């Protein structure tokens, strides 16, 4: 049985319909008619029966390309498969965690080695600071001893000069003979 009646009526041109807007939201201006619905879907006349064609009524039970409401409420077949479990098993099957585990182990090993080297450097730095403090104390002691030796040498030089003057006054001939034989060292 062939239907000769057309489902769509083209006698009237379609005009855009302004869609209602929610208060408080900004809607940018529409250009070239985008965002406007031209017309509601056409309705089939009551006299025409459809079998297998699309129906726009929510209570429709006929099968169409989108499926009916009873298809989605079914508990048998593919609808009973848990989608999360299925996708999880697919991802687990396609993903190999071994390279990631190896890289995490290598990263942990490298981090441990770096941490050990850092601690070793801190210990060596503390040792160098202790040695530097000891060297500073030794240097200060050495400078103190050098100043004391310099004072002692100056005192001794004054005493020697005083003895030479007394010897030159008391024994002038012997002193001149000794000076010629053993001249005094020249300071540079």
Secondary structure as a PSIPRED ss2 file (coil, helix, strand):
# PSIPRED VFORMAT (PSIPRED V4.0)

   1 X C   1.000  0.000  0.000
   2 X C   1.000  0.000  0.000
   3 X C   1.000  0.000  0.000
   4 X C   1.000  0.000  0.000
   5 X C   1.000  0.000  0.000
   6 X C   1.000  0.000  0.000
   7 X C   1.000  0.000  0.000
   8 X C   1.000  0.000  0.000
   9 X C   1.000  0.000  0.000
  10 X C   1.000  0.000  0.000
  11 X C   1.000  0.000  0.000
  12 X C   1.000  0.000  0.000
  13 X C   1.000  0.000  0.000
  14 X C   1.000  0.000  0.000
  15 X C   1.000  0.000  0.000
  16 X C   1.000  0.000  0.000
  17 X E   0.000  0.000  1.000
  18 X C   1.000  0.000  0.000
  19 X C   1.000  0.000  0.000
  20 X C   1.000  0.000  0.000
  21 X C   1.000  0.000  0.000
  22 X C   1.000  0.000  0.000
  23 X C   1.000  0.000  0.000
  24 X C   1.000  0.000  0.000
  25 X C   1.000  0.000  0.000
  26 X C   1.000  0.000  0.000
  27 X C   1.000  0.000  0.000
  28 X C   1.000  0.000  0.000
  29 X C   1.000  0.000  0.000
  30 X C   1.000  0.000  0.000
  31 X C   1.000  0.000  0.000
  32 X C   1.000  0.000  0.000
  33 X C   1.000  0.000  0.000
  34 X C   1.000  0.000  0.000
  35 X C   1.000  0.000  0.000
  36 X C   1.000  0.000  0.000
  37 X E   0.000  0.000  1.000
  38 X C   1.000  0.000  0.000
  39 X C   1.000  0.000  0.000
  40 X C   1.000  0.000  0.000
  41 X C   1.000  0.000  0.000
  42 X C   1.000  0.000  0.000
  43 X C   1.000  0.000  0.000
  44 X C   1.000  0.000  0.000
  45 X C   1.000  0.000  0.000
  46 X C   1.000  0.000  0.000
  47 X C   1.000  0.000  0.000
  48 X C   1.000  0.000  0.000
  49 X C   1.000  0.000  0.000
  50 X C   1.000  0.000  0.000
  51 X C   1.000  0.000  0.000
  52 X C   1.000  0.000  0.000
  53 X C   1.000  0.000  0.000
  54 X C   1.000  0.000  0.000
  55 X C   1.000  0.000  0.000
  56 X C   1.000  0.000  0.000
  57 X C   1.000  0.000  0.000
  58 X C   1.000  0.000  0.000
  59 X C   1.000  0.000  0.000
  60 X C   1.000  0.000  0.000
  61 X C   1.000  0.000  0.000
  62 X C   1.000  0.000  0.000
  63 X C   1.000  0.000  0.000
  64 X C   1.000  0.000  0.000
  65 X C   1.000  0.000  0.000
  66 X C   1.000  0.000  0.000
  67 X C   1.000  0.000  0.000
  68 X C   1.000  0.000  0.000
  69 X H   0.000  1.000  0.000
  70 X H   0.000  1.000  0.000
  71 X H   0.000  1.000  0.000
  72 X H   0.000  1.000  0.000
  73 X C   1.000  0.000  0.000
  74 X C   1.000  0.000  0.000
  75 X C   1.000  0.000  0.000
  76 X C   1.000  0.000  0.000
  77 X H   0.000  1.000  0.000
  78 X H   0.000  1.000  0.000
  79 X H   0.000  1.000  0.000
  80 X H   0.000  1.000  0.000
  81 X C   1.000  0.000  0.000
  82 X C   1.000  0.000  0.000
  83 X H   0.000  1.000  0.000
  84 X H   0.000  1.000  0.000
  85 X H   0.000  1.000  0.000
  86 X H   0.000  1.000  0.000
  87 X H   0.000  1.000  0.000
  88 X H   0.000  1.000  0.000
  89 X H   0.000  1.000  0.000
  90 X H   0.000  1.000  0.000
  91 X H   0.000  1.000  0.000
  92 X H   0.000  1.000  0.000
  93 X H   0.000  1.000  0.000
  94 X H   0.000  1.000  0.000
  95 X C   1.000  0.000  0.000
  96 X C   1.000  0.000  0.000
  97 X C   1.000  0.000  0.000
  98 X H   0.000  1.000  0.000
  99 X H   0.000  1.000  0.000
 100 X H   0.000  1.000  0.000
 101 X H   0.000  1.000  0.000
 102 X H   0.000  1.000  0.000
 103 X H   0.000  1.000  0.000
 104 X H   0.000  1.000  0.000
 105 X H   0.000  1.000  0.000
 106 X H   0.000  1.000  0.000
 107 X H   0.000  1.000  0.000
 108 X H   0.000  1.000  0.000
 109 X H   0.000  1.000  0.000
 110 X H   0.000  1.000  0.000
 111 X H   0.000  1.000  0.000
 112 X H   0.000  1.000  0.000
 113 X H   0.000  1.000  0.000
 114 X H   0.000  1.000  0.000
 115 X H   0.000  1.000  0.000
 116 X H   0.000  1.000  0.000
 117 X H   0.000  1.000  0.000
 118 X H   0.000  1.000  0.000
 119 X H   0.000  1.000  0.000
 120 X H   0.000  1.000  0.000
 121 X H   0.000  1.000  0.000
 122 X H   0.000  1.000  0.000
 123 X H   0.000  1.000  0.000
 124 X H   0.000  1.000  0.000
 125 X H   0.000  1.000  0.000
 126 X H   0.000  1.000  0.000
 127 X H   0.000  1.000  0.000
 128 X H   0.000  1.000  0.000
 129 X H   0.000  1.000  0.000
 130 X H   0.000  1.000  0.000
 131 X H   0.000  1.000  0.000
 132 X H   0.000  1.000  0.000
 133 X H   0.000  1.000  0.000
 134 X H   0.000  1.000  0.000
 135 X H   0.000  1.000  0.000
 136 X H   0.000  1.000  0.000
 137 X H   0.000  1.000  0.000
 138 X H   0.000  1.000  0.000
 139 X H   0.000  1.000  0.000
 140 X H   0.000  1.000  0.000
 141 X H   0.000  1.000  0.000
 142 X H   0.000  1.000  0.000
 143 X H   0.000  1.000  0.000
 144 X H   0.000  1.000  0.000
 145 X H   0.000  1.000  0.000
 146 X H   0.000  1.000  0.000
 147 X H   0.000  1.000  0.000
 148 X H   0.000  1.000  0.000
 149 X H   0.000  1.000  0.000
 150 X H   0.000  1.000  0.000
 151 X H   0.000  1.000  0.000
 152 X H   0.000  1.000  0.000
 153 X H   0.000  1.000  0.000
 154 X H   0.000  1.000  0.000
 155 X H   0.000  1.000  0.000
 156 X H   0.000  1.000  0.000
 157 X H   0.000  1.000  0.000
 158 X H   0.000  1.000  0.000
 159 X H   0.000  1.000  0.000
 160 X H   0.000  1.000  0.000
 161 X H   0.000  1.000  0.000
 162 X H   0.000  1.000  0.000
 163 X H   0.000  1.000  0.000
 164 X H   0.000  1.000  0.000
 165 X H   0.000  1.000  0.000
 166 X H   0.000  1.000  0.000
 167 X H   0.000  1.000  0.000
 168 X H   0.000  1.000  0.000
 169 X H   0.000  1.000  0.000
 170 X H   0.000  1.000  0.000
 171 X C   1.000  0.000  0.000
 172 X H   0.000  1.000  0.000
 173 X H   0.000  1.000  0.000
 174 X H   0.000  1.000  0.000
 175 X H   0.000  1.000  0.000
 176 X H   0.000  1.000  0.000
 177 X H   0.000  1.000  0.000
 178 X H   0.000  1.000  0.000
 179 X H   0.000  1.000  0.000
 180 X H   0.000  1.000  0.000
 181 X H   0.000  1.000  0.000
 182 X C   1.000  0.000  0.000
 183 X C   1.000  0.000  0.000
 184 X C   1.000  0.000  0.000
 185 X C   1.000  0.000  0.000
 186 X C   1.000  0.000  0.000
 187 X C   1.000  0.000  0.000
 188 X C   1.000  0.000  0.000
